[in-house]
Amino acid sequence: MNDTRRSRMVLGALLVVALAMITIDYRGGDDSPLRGLRGVGEAVFGPVERASAAVVRPVGNAVDAITNAPGERRRADRLQRENQRLRDQLRGTQVDQGKSAQLDRLLGAAGLGGYKIVAANVISVGQGLEDTVTIDAGSGSGIRTDMTVMSADGLVGRVTRVGPATATVLLATDVTSSVGARLEESKEIGIVQGRGRRGLGGGGRTPLRFQLLDANAPMRVGQRLVTLGSQNERPYVPGVPVGTVERIDAPAGGLTRTAYVQPFVHFTSLDVVAVVVAPPKSDPRDAVLPPSPTPPAPPAAGPPSPLPPSAPPHKGGKHPSAQPSQ
């Protein structure tokens, strides 16, 4: 009991002395009379404190890492998802920009021709014997069968089947497709027929054949074709660009002449198209055709070559190279 009371008194005295020393040292600042004692304490206990920190710090860091690992993992997952979302958004923006450019060109072509159109996206390609595609617009958008389908580049085909929200388009390359067409400049008419999928793979084959009705009418490679237009403008409206004459068969004494046409439309990469839901008020003729390519300028003529100087006449009025006649 006495030891306990004595220990408490000693502890209390030490606390009072410690508080007094702390107060004196704090109020004295750099001029404190205990500055030397503080330096001795730092010299004695500093190395022990640093050694303890060197041992304890790695353990503390390891404990913190283990404690914070789930939160860091969640943060990394969140950042990864955010990065993926931004990448998807960027790709979507690029796709939207591409579609926007196609739609702008399509509206420009429709404006030149005076066509009223409904824009649509190609969503699938037919897998049967026919050359067809499916678009994401149907009867709910005013689409009907036997309507012309075009892209910003030219003729795509005609609508053959219609659902509430989709429609099937028979491409101009299909072997059953026949389109009345007219040559620019000469205005001669004929029939464009599809040659099927075999014409889409290259190999020197063109997917369209043009039969000129007048075998004696002029036709040349490089001439372009537009649709002639059907009776009552169904299924084809007039003036839609078709393609360029690439090769002409030699006349064989028949009633028609045959040429092979490279279409303006890339049928293997169709994306944004338009269905012409109302024909133009008048035939646009060649107004929708792109500007004719400018032929290359002939090379500039160089300065004339100088003539060789003539030799002075020989005495006697004869040229020195002249030989006396035998």
Secondary structure, DSSP 8 states (H G I E B T S, - for coil): -HHHHHHHHHHHHHHHHHHHHHHHHHHHGGG-TTHHHHHHHHHHHHHHHHHHHHHHHHHHHHHHHHHHHHHHHHHHHHHHHHHHHHHHHHHHHHHHHHHHHHHHHHHHHHHHHT-EEEEEEEEEE--SSS-EEEES--GGGT--SS-EEE-SSSEEEEEEEE-SS-EEEEETTSTT-EEEEEETTT--EEEEEE--GGGGS-TT--SEEEEES-TTS---TT-EEEE---GGG-S--TT-EEEEEEEE----SSSSEEEEEEESS-GGG--EEEEEEE--SS--TTTTS-------------------------TTS--TT-----
